Amino acid sequence: MIADIKALLSRRDTTLVSDALGAAALVVMMIAALHLPSLT
């Protein structure tokens, strides 16, 4: 049981970082898409 909890905590950090990077990429793409019409 203790080993399962330790494994869960160690996986949570990497998942949280990858989720944050994915969300940041979506925000950047949305901002870029919204600014494209003003460039032409």
Steps between C-alpha positions, in 0.01 A plus 500: 500500500781741588677412175183575304469842662864580427458394137187713468676807638801455274282469188284798595784752458583402144135488401438841650793650310393348169140616553622852575716501187206379292273771640763766434539378142123523449497856633785603269326344199172672586668840536683450170178397325316804632774736381537355150214698342654830613828421323352511150 
